[in-house]
Amino acid sequence: MHWGPYEIFSVVSGVLLVILALLPGQPVGRGWPLVGGVALAGYGIYVANQTTGTYYFPVWIFIIPVGAIIYLIVAMMKGRNRA
């Protein structure tokens, strides 16, 4: 296994998305963060297990998870303020 910064970031951001999607107080649309988190973590693990070949990590793999994590935290805080 080869764990470089791209693989680690992909798995960590995927796990964070899954955790935030499962926390209580999230808005109704928690399915997409759950699917995205599983996909990111799965792709990071898949690439870490490869021994040959070239794999592509687009710049969006760093932007979309951070934006989604921020969105989920803000949505959860807004939901708590209403209650």
JOURVEN-V919456 format. One record per backbone hydrogen bond with DSSP energy under -0.5 kcal/mol. CO is the residue of the C=O (numbers start at 0). NH is the residue of the N-H. Records with the same first field share a line. If there is no record, write none. Layout:
CO->NH + NH
This chain:
0->2
1->3
3->7
4->8
5->9
6->10
7->11
8->12
9->13
10->14
11->15
12->16
13->17
14->18
15->19
16->20
17->21
18->22
22->25
27->29
28->32
29->33
30->34
31->35
32->36
33->37
34->38
35->39
36->40
37->41
38->42
39->43
40->44
41->45
42->46
43->47
44->48
46->49
47->1
54->56
55->57
57->60
58->61 + 62
59->63
61->65
62->66
63->67
64->68
65->69
66->70
67->71
68->72
69->73
70->74
71->75
72->76
73->77
74->78
75->79
76->80
77->81
78->82
